[in-house]
Amino acid sequence: MSRCELWERDGSTSFFPDWNVQARRMAEEEGMTLTWEVEAKGSNPPSRALYEHLGFGEYKPMLREDGPPYPDDADENHVPEAKG
């Protein structure tokens, strides 16, 4: 499980895992504000939650050349827990 953060300012967004200290520092330096966060496993579940939160429609995950999602992103049974 990891937590991802959405930072926003004047229509700009930045979405990254909470362990990404450099991205957080850059967002703060640009005057962005933490507006939303989600906990989930892999990268597709938090991206799905982000798309739903922002009203972007259905998230289409990156797939391997042979079709299925990458193994570490295939946890379709996990429902992300949004906060904020």
Secondary structure, DSSP 8 states (H G I E B T S, - for coil): -EEEEEEEETTEEEEEETT-HHHHHHHHHTT-EEEEEEEESSSHHHHHHHHHHHT-------B-TTSSB-GGG--TT---EEE-
